Amino acid sequence: MATLESGMEIPKPFDAEEYSGQFRLRMPKSLHKLLAERSRQEGISMNQYCIYLLSHYS
């Protein structure tokens, strides 16, 4: 209520349907190699490994 009374704008709710769940990311070859090696050691795809890292450190 205080937000409305102060005249501050309330952001619209997040709409997950606006996002595909995909994006492209360019990186140095050395980082690509490191991620590929570490994901192989974990026995998961590089995509799954990157999702783990992003969610763990977000």
Secondary structure as UniProt FT lines:
FT   HELIX           2..6
FT   HELIX           16..18
FT   HELIX           29..42
FT   HELIX           46..56
//
